[in-house]
């Protein structure tokens, strides 16, 4: 499964996450997986993902990737600000 977007719905006793593969050319996507879990399990998942992210982000070989992501986010933000004026 490959996804590049997610939609999350939350209720008192469950959380549903739809993982979506977006097509950048056609600006549409398709759900490639749906996961429904308890809020307790979601907290466990978030904790584990945060640990994995910290390990990945601090690896020297990933710094160039993070620098590109930061630059892209800044360009997107600045582009939105120009169109909002």
Phi and psi restraints in degrees (range 20) as a CNS / XPLOR table:
assign (resid 1 and name C) (resid 2 and name N)
       (resid 2 and name CA) (resid 2 and name C) 1.0 -126.7 20.0 2
assign (resid 2 and name N) (resid 2 and name CA)
       (resid 2 and name C) (resid 3 and name N) 1.0 126.2 20.0 2
assign (resid 2 and name C) (resid 3 and name N)
       (resid 3 and name CA) (resid 3 and name C) 1.0 -133.6 20.0 2
assign (resid 3 and name N) (resid 3 and name CA)
       (resid 3 and name C) (resid 4 and name N) 1.0 147.2 20.0 2
assign (resid 3 and name C) (resid 4 and name N)
       (resid 4 and name CA) (resid 4 and name C) 1.0 -128.9 20.0 2
assign (resid 4 and name N) (resid 4 and name CA)
       (resid 4 and name C) (resid 5 and name N) 1.0 15.2 20.0 2
assign (resid 4 and name C) (resid 5 and name N)
       (resid 5 and name CA) (resid 5 and name C) 1.0 -156.5 20.0 2
assign (resid 5 and name N) (resid 5 and name CA)
       (resid 5 and name C) (resid 6 and name N) 1.0 159.2 20.0 2
assign (resid 5 and name C) (resid 6 and name N)
       (resid 6 and name CA) (resid 6 and name C) 1.0 -146.3 20.0 2
assign (resid 6 and name N) (resid 6 and name CA)
       (resid 6 and name C) (resid 7 and name N) 1.0 142.5 20.0 2
assign (resid 6 and name C) (resid 7 and name N)
       (resid 7 and name CA) (resid 7 and name C) 1.0 -116.7 20.0 2
assign (resid 7 and name N) (resid 7 and name CA)
       (resid 7 and name C) (resid 8 and name N) 1.0 136.8 20.0 2
assign (resid 7 and name C) (resid 8 and name N)
       (resid 8 and name CA) (resid 8 and name C) 1.0 -125.4 20.0 2
assign (resid 8 and name N) (resid 8 and name CA)
       (resid 8 and name C) (resid 9 and name N) 1.0 131.2 20.0 2
assign (resid 8 and name C) (resid 9 and name N)
       (resid 9 and name CA) (resid 9 and name C) 1.0 -118.7 20.0 2
assign (resid 9 and name N) (resid 9 and name CA)
       (resid 9 and name C) (resid 10 and name N) 1.0 135.6 20.0 2
assign (resid 9 and name C) (resid 10 and name N)
       (resid 10 and name CA) (resid 10 and name C) 1.0 -128.8 20.0 2
assign (resid 10 and name N) (resid 10 and name CA)
       (resid 10 and name C) (resid 11 and name N) 1.0 136.9 20.0 2
assign (resid 10 and name C) (resid 11 and name N)
       (resid 11 and name CA) (resid 11 and name C) 1.0 -125.4 20.0 2
assign (resid 11 and name N) (resid 11 and name CA)
       (resid 11 and name C) (resid 12 and name N) 1.0 179.6 20.0 2
assign (resid 11 and name C) (resid 12 and name N)
       (resid 12 and name CA) (resid 12 and name C) 1.0 -60.7 20.0 2
assign (resid 12 and name N) (resid 12 and name CA)
       (resid 12 and name C) (resid 13 and name N) 1.0 -37.1 20.0 2
assign (resid 12 and name C) (resid 13 and name N)
       (resid 13 and name CA) (resid 13 and name C) 1.0 -116.4 20.0 2
assign (resid 13 and name N) (resid 13 and name CA)
       (resid 13 and name C) (resid 14 and name N) 1.0 0.8 20.0 2
assign (resid 13 and name C) (resid 14 and name N)
       (resid 14 and name CA) (resid 14 and name C) 1.0 -157.4 20.0 2
assign (resid 14 and name N) (resid 14 and name CA)
       (resid 14 and name C) (resid 15 and name N) 1.0 158.8 20.0 2
assign (resid 14 and name C) (resid 15 and name N)
       (resid 15 and name CA) (resid 15 and name C) 1.0 -128.5 20.0 2
assign (resid 15 and name N) (resid 15 and name CA)
       (resid 15 and name C) (resid 16 and name N) 1.0 133.5 20.0 2
assign (resid 15 and name C) (resid 16 and name N)
       (resid 16 and name CA) (resid 16 and name C) 1.0 -118.0 20.0 2
assign (resid 16 and name N) (resid 16 and name CA)
       (resid 16 and name C) (resid 17 and name N) 1.0 129.6 20.0 2
assign (resid 16 and name C) (resid 17 and name N)
       (resid 17 and name CA) (resid 17 and name C) 1.0 -117.5 20.0 2
assign (resid 17 and name N) (resid 17 and name CA)
       (resid 17 and name C) (resid 18 and name N) 1.0 122.8 20.0 2
assign (resid 17 and name C) (resid 18 and name N)
       (resid 18 and name CA) (resid 18 and name C) 1.0 -100.8 20.0 2
assign (resid 18 and name N) (resid 18 and name CA)
       (resid 18 and name C) (resid 19 and name N) 1.0 117.7 20.0 2
assign (resid 18 and name C) (resid 19 and name N)
       (resid 19 and name CA) (resid 19 and name C) 1.0 -91.6 20.0 2
assign (resid 19 and name N) (resid 19 and name CA)
       (resid 19 and name C) (resid 20 and name N) 1.0 128.6 20.0 2
assign (resid 19 and name C) (resid 20 and name N)
       (resid 20 and name CA) (resid 20 and name C) 1.0 -121.8 20.0 2
assign (resid 20 and name N) (resid 20 and name CA)
       (resid 20 and name C) (resid 21 and name N) 1.0 138.1 20.0 2
assign (resid 20 and name C) (resid 21 and name N)
       (resid 21 and name CA) (resid 21 and name C) 1.0 -100.9 20.0 2
assign (resid 21 and name N) (resid 21 and name CA)
       (resid 21 and name C) (resid 22 and name N) 1.0 108.7 20.0 2
assign (resid 21 and name C) (resid 22 and name N)
       (resid 22 and name CA) (resid 22 and name C) 1.0 -86.3 20.0 2
assign (resid 22 and name N) (resid 22 and name CA)
       (resid 22 and name C) (resid 23 and name N) 1.0 139.0 20.0 2
assign (resid 22 and name C) (resid 23 and name N)
       (resid 23 and name CA) (resid 23 and name C) 1.0 -94.2 20.0 2
assign (resid 23 and name N) (resid 23 and name CA)
       (resid 23 and name C) (resid 24 and name N) 1.0 111.5 20.0 2
assign (resid 23 and name C) (resid 24 and name N)
       (resid 24 and name CA) (resid 24 and name C) 1.0 -66.8 20.0 2
assign (resid 24 and name N) (resid 24 and name CA)
       (resid 24 and name C) (resid 25 and name N) 1.0 -24.2 20.0 2
assign (resid 24 and name C) (resid 25 and name N)
       (resid 25 and name CA) (resid 25 and name C) 1.0 -77.5 20.0 2
assign (resid 25 and name N) (resid 25 and name CA)
       (resid 25 and name C) (resid 26 and name N) 1.0 -42.8 20.0 2
assign (resid 25 and name C) (resid 26 and name N)
       (resid 26 and name CA) (resid 26 and name C) 1.0 -100.8 20.0 2
assign (resid 26 and name N) (resid 26 and name CA)
       (resid 26 and name C) (resid 27 and name N) 1.0 0.7 20.0 2
assign (resid 26 and name C) (resid 27 and name N)
       (resid 27 and name CA) (resid 27 and name C) 1.0 51.7 20.0 2
assign (resid 27 and name N) (resid 27 and name CA)
       (resid 27 and name C) (resid 28 and name N) 1.0 41.1 20.0 2
assign (resid 27 and name C) (resid 28 and name N)
       (resid 28 and name CA) (resid 28 and name C) 1.0 -142.0 20.0 2
assign (resid 28 and name N) (resid 28 and name CA)
       (resid 28 and name C) (resid 29 and name N) 1.0 167.3 20.0 2
assign (resid 28 and name C) (resid 29 and name N)
       (resid 29 and name CA) (resid 29 and name C) 1.0 -147.5 20.0 2
assign (resid 29 and name N) (resid 29 and name CA)
       (resid 29 and name C) (resid 30 and name N) 1.0 176.3 20.0 2
assign (resid 29 and name C) (resid 30 and name N)
       (resid 30 and name CA) (resid 30 and name C) 1.0 -136.1 20.0 2
assign (resid 30 and name N) (resid 30 and name CA)
       (resid 30 and name C) (resid 31 and name N) 1.0 143.9 20.0 2
assign (resid 30 and name C) (resid 31 and name N)
       (resid 31 and name CA) (resid 31 and name C) 1.0 -71.5 20.0 2
assign (resid 31 and name N) (resid 31 and name CA)
       (resid 31 and name C) (resid 32 and name N) 1.0 124.3 20.0 2
assign (resid 31 and name C) (resid 32 and name N)
       (resid 32 and name CA) (resid 32 and name C) 1.0 -105.1 20.0 2
assign (resid 32 and name N) (resid 32 and name CA)
       (resid 32 and name C) (resid 33 and name N) 1.0 -14.1 20.0 2
assign (resid 32 and name C) (resid 33 and name N)
       (resid 33 and name CA) (resid 33 and name C) 1.0 -162.9 20.0 2
assign (resid 33 and name N) (resid 33 and name CA)
       (resid 33 and name C) (resid 34 and name N) 1.0 146.9 20.0 2
assign (resid 33 and name C) (resid 34 and name N)
       (resid 34 and name CA) (resid 34 and name C) 1.0 -127.3 20.0 2
assign (resid 34 and name N) (resid 34 and name CA)
       (resid 34 and name C) (resid 35 and name N) 1.0 128.3 20.0 2
assign (resid 34 and name C) (resid 35 and name N)
       (resid 35 and name CA) (resid 35 and name C) 1.0 -123.0 20.0 2
assign (resid 35 and name N) (resid 35 and name CA)
       (resid 35 and name C) (resid 36 and name N) 1.0 126.3 20.0 2
assign (resid 35 and name C) (resid 36 and name N)
       (resid 36 and name CA) (resid 36 and name C) 1.0 -117.6 20.0 2
assign (resid 36 and name N) (resid 36 and name CA)
       (resid 36 and name C) (resid 37 and name N) 1.0 132.4 20.0 2
assign (resid 36 and name C) (resid 37 and name N)
       (resid 37 and name CA) (resid 37 and name C) 1.0 -150.0 20.0 2
assign (resid 37 and name N) (resid 37 and name CA)
       (resid 37 and name C) (resid 38 and name N) 1.0 173.6 20.0 2
assign (resid 37 and name C) (resid 38 and name N)
       (resid 38 and name CA) (resid 38 and name C) 1.0 -80.1 20.0 2
assign (resid 38 and name N) (resid 38 and name CA)
       (resid 38 and name C) (resid 39 and name N) 1.0 155.9 20.0 2
assign (resid 38 and name C) (resid 39 and name N)
       (resid 39 and name CA) (resid 39 and name C) 1.0 -58.5 20.0 2
assign (resid 39 and name N) (resid 39 and name CA)
       (resid 39 and name C) (resid 40 and name N) 1.0 -33.2 20.0 2
assign (resid 39 and name C) (resid 40 and name N)
       (resid 40 and name CA) (resid 40 and name C) 1.0 -63.8 20.0 2
assign (resid 40 and name N) (resid 40 and name CA)
       (resid 40 and name C) (resid 41 and name N) 1.0 -45.7 20.0 2
assign (resid 40 and name C) (resid 41 and name N)
       (resid 41 and name CA) (resid 41 and name C) 1.0 -64.6 20.0 2
assign (resid 41 and name N) (resid 41 and name CA)
       (resid 41 and name C) (resid 42 and name N) 1.0 -37.7 20.0 2
assign (resid 41 and name C) (resid 42 and name N)
       (resid 42 and name CA) (resid 42 and name C) 1.0 -59.1 20.0 2
assign (resid 42 and name N) (resid 42 and name CA)
       (resid 42 and name C) (resid 43 and name N) 1.0 -41.7 20.0 2
assign (resid 42 and name C) (resid 43 and name N)
       (resid 43 and name CA) (resid 43 and name C) 1.0 -61.7 20.0 2
assign (resid 43 and name N) (resid 43 and name CA)
       (resid 43 and name C) (resid 44 and name N) 1.0 -41.0 20.0 2
assign (resid 43 and name C) (resid 44 and name N)
       (resid 44 and name CA) (resid 44 and name C) 1.0 -62.3 20.0 2
assign (resid 44 and name N) (resid 44 and name CA)
       (resid 44 and name C) (resid 45 and name N) 1.0 -43.8 20.0 2
assign (resid 44 and name C) (resid 45 and name N)
       (resid 45 and name CA) (resid 45 and name C) 1.0 -62.7 20.0 2
assign (resid 45 and name N) (resid 45 and name CA)
       (resid 45 and name C) (resid 46 and name N) 1.0 -45.3 20.0 2
assign (resid 45 and name C) (resid 46 and name N)
       (resid 46 and name CA) (resid 46 and name C) 1.0 -59.9 20.0 2
assign (resid 46 and name N) (resid 46 and name CA)
       (resid 46 and name C) (resid 47 and name N) 1.0 -44.8 20.0 2
assign (resid 46 and name C) (resid 47 and name N)
       (resid 47 and name CA) (resid 47 and name C) 1.0 -59.3 20.0 2
assign (resid 47 and name N) (resid 47 and name CA)
       (resid 47 and name C) (resid 48 and name N) 1.0 -45.0 20.0 2
assign (resid 47 and name C) (resid 48 and name N)
       (resid 48 and name CA) (resid 48 and name C) 1.0 -66.3 20.0 2
assign (resid 48 and name N) (resid 48 and name CA)
       (resid 48 and name C) (resid 49 and name N) 1.0 -41.7 20.0 2
assign (resid 48 and name C) (resid 49 and name N)
       (resid 49 and name CA) (resid 49 and name C) 1.0 -64.3 20.0 2
assign (resid 49 and name N) (resid 49 and name CA)
       (resid 49 and name C) (resid 50 and name N) 1.0 -38.2 20.0 2
assign (resid 49 and name C) (resid 50 and name N)
       (resid 50 and name CA) (resid 50 and name C) 1.0 -61.8 20.0 2
assign (resid 50 and name N) (resid 50 and name CA)
       (resid 50 and name C) (resid 51 and name N) 1.0 -40.6 20.0 2
assign (resid 50 and name C) (resid 51 and name N)
       (resid 51 and name CA) (resid 51 and name C) 1.0 -64.5 20.0 2
assign (resid 51 and name N) (resid 51 and name CA)
       (resid 51 and name C) (resid 52 and name N) 1.0 -44.3 20.0 2
assign (resid 51 and name C) (resid 52 and name N)
       (resid 52 and name CA) (resid 52 and name C) 1.0 -62.8 20.0 2
assign (resid 52 and name N) (resid 52 and name CA)
       (resid 52 and name C) (resid 53 and name N) 1.0 -43.9 20.0 2
assign (resid 52 and name C) (resid 53 and name N)
       (resid 53 and name CA) (resid 53 and name C) 1.0 -61.0 20.0 2
assign (resid 53 and name N) (resid 53 and name CA)
       (resid 53 and name C) (resid 54 and name N) 1.0 -44.4 20.0 2
assign (resid 53 and name C) (resid 54 and name N)
       (resid 54 and name CA) (resid 54 and name C) 1.0 -61.3 20.0 2
assign (resid 54 and name N) (resid 54 and name CA)
       (resid 54 and name C) (resid 55 and name N) 1.0 -44.5 20.0 2
assign (resid 54 and name C) (resid 55 and name N)
       (resid 55 and name CA) (resid 55 and name C) 1.0 -61.1 20.0 2
assign (resid 55 and name N) (resid 55 and name CA)
       (resid 55 and name C) (resid 56 and name N) 1.0 -45.5 20.0 2
assign (resid 55 and name C) (resid 56 and name N)
       (resid 56 and name CA) (resid 56 and name C) 1.0 -65.8 20.0 2
assign (resid 56 and name N) (resid 56 and name CA)
       (resid 56 and name C) (resid 57 and name N) 1.0 -46.5 20.0 2
assign (resid 56 and name C) (resid 57 and name N)
       (resid 57 and name CA) (resid 57 and name C) 1.0 -66.4 20.0 2
assign (resid 57 and name N) (resid 57 and name CA)
       (resid 57 and name C) (resid 58 and name N) 1.0 -26.7 20.0 2
assign (resid 57 and name C) (resid 58 and name N)
       (resid 58 and name CA) (resid 58 and name C) 1.0 -91.2 20.0 2
assign (resid 58 and name N) (resid 58 and name CA)
       (resid 58 and name C) (resid 59 and name N) 1.0 -3.6 20.0 2
assign (resid 58 and name C) (resid 59 and name N)
       (resid 59 and name CA) (resid 59 and name C) 1.0 -73.2 20.0 2
assign (resid 59 and name N) (resid 59 and name CA)
       (resid 59 and name C) (resid 60 and name N) 1.0 128.2 20.0 2
assign (resid 59 and name C) (resid 60 and name N)
       (resid 60 and name CA) (resid 60 and name C) 1.0 -55.1 20.0 2
assign (resid 60 and name N) (resid 60 and name CA)
       (resid 60 and name C) (resid 61 and name N) 1.0 -34.8 20.0 2
assign (resid 60 and name C) (resid 61 and name N)
       (resid 61 and name CA) (resid 61 and name C) 1.0 -69.8 20.0 2
assign (resid 61 and name N) (resid 61 and name CA)
       (resid 61 and name C) (resid 62 and name N) 1.0 -11.7 20.0 2
assign (resid 61 and name C) (resid 62 and name N)
       (resid 62 and name CA) (resid 62 and name C) 1.0 -98.9 20.0 2
assign (resid 62 and name N) (resid 62 and name CA)
       (resid 62 and name C) (resid 63 and name N) 1.0 -3.5 20.0 2
assign (resid 62 and name C) (resid 63 and name N)
       (resid 63 and name CA) (resid 63 and name C) 1.0 -62.5 20.0 2
assign (resid 63 and name N) (resid 63 and name CA)
       (resid 63 and name C) (resid 64 and name N) 1.0 -39.3 20.0 2
assign (resid 63 and name C) (resid 64 and name N)
       (resid 64 and name CA) (resid 64 and name C) 1.0 -62.5 20.0 2
assign (resid 64 and name N) (resid 64 and name CA)
       (resid 64 and name C) (resid 65 and name N) 1.0 -40.3 20.0 2
assign (resid 64 and name C) (resid 65 and name N)
       (resid 65 and name CA) (resid 65 and name C) 1.0 -62.3 20.0 2
assign (resid 65 and name N) (resid 65 and name CA)
       (resid 65 and name C) (resid 66 and name N) 1.0 -46.7 20.0 2
assign (resid 65 and name C) (resid 66 and name N)
       (resid 66 and name CA) (resid 66 and name C) 1.0 -63.5 20.0 2
assign (resid 66 and name N) (resid 66 and name CA)
       (resid 66 and name C) (resid 67 and name N) 1.0 -38.3 20.0 2
assign (resid 66 and name C) (resid 67 and name N)
       (resid 67 and name CA) (resid 67 and name C) 1.0 -62.4 20.0 2
assign (resid 67 and name N) (resid 67 and name CA)
       (resid 67 and name C) (resid 68 and name N) 1.0 -40.6 20.0 2
assign (resid 67 and name C) (resid 68 and name N)
       (resid 68 and name CA) (resid 68 and name C) 1.0 -66.1 20.0 2
assign (resid 68 and name N) (resid 68 and name CA)
       (resid 68 and name C) (resid 69 and name N) 1.0 -42.0 20.0 2
assign (resid 68 and name C) (resid 69 and name N)
       (resid 69 and name CA) (resid 69 and name C) 1.0 -61.9 20.0 2
assign (resid 69 and name N) (resid 69 and name CA)
       (resid 69 and name C) (resid 70 and name N) 1.0 -44.9 20.0 2
assign (resid 69 and name C) (resid 70 and name N)
       (resid 70 and name CA) (resid 70 and name C) 1.0 -59.7 20.0 2
assign (resid 70 and name N) (resid 70 and name CA)
       (resid 70 and name C) (resid 71 and name N) 1.0 -46.0 20.0 2
assign (resid 70 and name C) (resid 71 and name N)
       (resid 71 and name CA) (resid 71 and name C) 1.0 -62.2 20.0 2
assign (resid 71 and name N) (resid 71 and name CA)
       (resid 71 and name C) (resid 72 and name N) 1.0 -41.6 20.0 2
assign (resid 71 and name C) (resid 72 and name N)
       (resid 72 and name CA) (resid 72 and name C) 1.0 -62.7 20.0 2
assign (resid 72 and name N) (resid 72 and name CA)
       (resid 72 and name C) (resid 73 and name N) 1.0 -43.3 20.0 2
assign (resid 72 and name C) (resid 73 and name N)
       (resid 73 and name CA) (resid 73 and name C) 1.0 -63.4 20.0 2
assign (resid 73 and name N) (resid 73 and name CA)
       (resid 73 and name C) (resid 74 and name N) 1.0 -40.1 20.0 2
assign (resid 73 and name C) (resid 74 and name N)
       (resid 74 and name CA) (resid 74 and name C) 1.0 -64.0 20.0 2
assign (resid 74 and name N) (resid 74 and name CA)
       (resid 74 and name C) (resid 75 and name N) 1.0 -45.1 20.0 2
assign (resid 74 and name C) (resid 75 and name N)
       (resid 75 and name CA) (resid 75 and name C) 1.0 -61.1 20.0 2
assign (resid 75 and name N) (resid 75 and name CA)
       (resid 75 and name C) (resid 76 and name N) 1.0 -42.7 20.0 2
assign (resid 75 and name C) (resid 76 and name N)
       (resid 76 and name CA) (resid 76 and name C) 1.0 -62.6 20.0 2
assign (resid 76 and name N) (resid 76 and name CA)
       (resid 76 and name C) (resid 77 and name N) 1.0 -43.6 20.0 2
assign (resid 76 and name C) (resid 77 and name N)
       (resid 77 and name CA) (resid 77 and name C) 1.0 -63.0 20.0 2
assign (resid 77 and name N) (resid 77 and name CA)
       (resid 77 and name C) (resid 78 and name N) 1.0 -45.8 20.0 2
assign (resid 77 and name C) (resid 78 and name N)
       (resid 78 and name CA) (resid 78 and name C) 1.0 -65.8 20.0 2
assign (resid 78 and name N) (resid 78 and name CA)
       (resid 78 and name C) (resid 79 and name N) 1.0 -36.9 20.0 2
assign (resid 78 and name C) (resid 79 and name N)
       (resid 79 and name CA) (resid 79 and name C) 1.0 -63.6 20.0 2
assign (resid 79 and name N) (resid 79 and name CA)
       (resid 79 and name C) (resid 80 and name N) 1.0 -40.4 20.0 2
assign (resid 79 and name C) (resid 80 and name N)
       (resid 80 and name CA) (resid 80 and name C) 1.0 -66.7 20.0 2
assign (resid 80 and name N) (resid 80 and name CA)
       (resid 80 and name C) (resid 81 and name N) 1.0 -39.4 20.0 2
assign (resid 80 and name C) (resid 81 and name N)
       (resid 81 and name CA) (resid 81 and name C) 1.0 -62.4 20.0 2
assign (resid 81 and name N) (resid 81 and name CA)
       (resid 81 and name C) (resid 82 and name N) 1.0 -38.4 20.0 2
assign (resid 81 and name C) (resid 82 and name N)
       (resid 82 and name CA) (resid 82 and name C) 1.0 -66.0 20.0 2
assign (resid 82 and name N) (resid 82 and name CA)
       (resid 82 and name C) (resid 83 and name N) 1.0 -39.3 20.0 2
assign (resid 82 and name C) (resid 83 and name N)
       (resid 83 and name CA) (resid 83 and name C) 1.0 -77.0 20.0 2
assign (resid 83 and name N) (resid 83 and name CA)
       (resid 83 and name C) (resid 84 and name N) 1.0 -19.7 20.0 2
assign (resid 83 and name C) (resid 84 and name N)
       (resid 84 and name CA) (resid 84 and name C) 1.0 -78.3 20.0 2
assign (resid 84 and name N) (resid 84 and name CA)
       (resid 84 and name C) (resid 85 and name N) 1.0 -16.0 20.0 2
